[in-house]
């Protein structure tokens, strides 16, 4: 198998697929890992795929020049998975004549789109506990930059690195990378959804951070009772289901790929605000400062040591759980997603099932 980067180490950023002039590359999603496979019968050995690959050629990382935390207006904050920074930075770029490239649910997966209409922002907000599909967005951003437009790209650090490699002339490219735990294949989400009785094509929105619970919207419904942790969230937060490359991620450090980095301000000294959502923002570049200056946001200083200590992804990648291999082996043997998670965390699953039963019997009010 001829692959663009090391076998099983592909992040699924798809930049190689976009740049190949012969359409000779396909990214194979094996659930446990991904590979960008080259069709030797079509390849002309131009080497463009290797050059754009963030695994082979990571963009230079920059040290944060400023650490901040804060939140937006109450309506923005209430609709966000954290303090609303992502929503406000998109709005600011659009109001200043720019274009935004971000990720949204589209059919059975999360895809990137360019948009210029402020009314569309709600489609793109919120955390995505799954791999997105950036195919097509790299060339679309490059074309928009060539037209003279400023473009704000919001994505995972590996995607930001690939975008910078792809466009090369990034004077009008503004990048925001997300503090990332790791990400599972969308096939995991699709299987989990089907077991909960929902088809992703029928779903308008998924709220992965709805009071720290996984919730979906066809009509407003929950897949588990409020206060109960579902199996998908359990697998994600324990790092059970990420693809192989995530456990050796080079971007899990304080030096960052984006002009700005955003995440949750865990460990904030503003403890009274945390339940309502507090965003953490790291600014690495002059373009990052330009973005901050555009924003209408309540910024506060942050204790840097606390921020680093409470966001392990700023220190090291997620640890690979010892039961991860068994989890994927169980899936390959035909076990359901729920059964595979139960095998990995039987005590936790039983506890959550008992909690849900007590809630349904109105013997327990929910909560953690």
Order of alpha helices (4+ residues) and beta strands (2+ residues): alpha-beta-beta-alpha-beta-alpha-alpha-beta-beta-alpha-beta-alpha-beta-alpha-beta-beta-beta-alpha-beta-beta-alpha-beta-alpha-alpha-alpha-alpha
